[in-house]
């Protein structure tokens, strides 16, 4: 029988000093303890470019504050689902700055939430997309058709997260840890075409997505991943001026 697990939260230094906080909670208590304004606000416009190839800042700008708000809200919304799927600890690292390409024009990337489970590592970002999301002949792009029929072309979340996913796969190769990205889209005013990659989803779909990944992992592995070792390894690529170690 599943029982509520501990969730290890790793928060940015600008939010907490010595920001590692272990919280034991039941899912229903977690949900009821959230103030309304803390929940992810689908009506608040979000610039998804905040996350891709962002320039490091001091963590105090309005831009950084908006990013942190989105990241913290997203982390709180996905935590109950993570607790329900995982039968042991989950590492949830919101507002993470990964230094994955030192010496290049774009050495770092912001990630809303980095999640370490016993069966995979997930790079999770939120996208404020409204309308119908459709695939194109180019796997790196998606079409967004709004209520007025106006079509815009967006770089796909999978393509946006590709540098980070590729880096983490190489970094964690010794652990055999699957690494992939997940894009959480707005819950209202958004329809995702069924042929869009399944990693582009809405919050209610996350539970079944993670279950599928869990079953896939169990079919090919005899033991779960060492989350503590993976968290320590990821620590080596965190931008230490803005984000606390993930351990």
Beta strands, then each sheet from edge to edge (+ up, - down):
strand 1: 6-10
strand 2: 20-24
strand 3: 90-99
strand 4: 108-116
strand 5: 121-127
strand 6: 131-135
strand 7: 141-145
strand 8: 151-155
strand 9: 179-185
strand 10: 190-192
strand 11: 200-202
sheet 1: 2+ 1- 3- 4+ 5- 9- 11-
sheet 2: 8+ 7- 6+ 10+
end
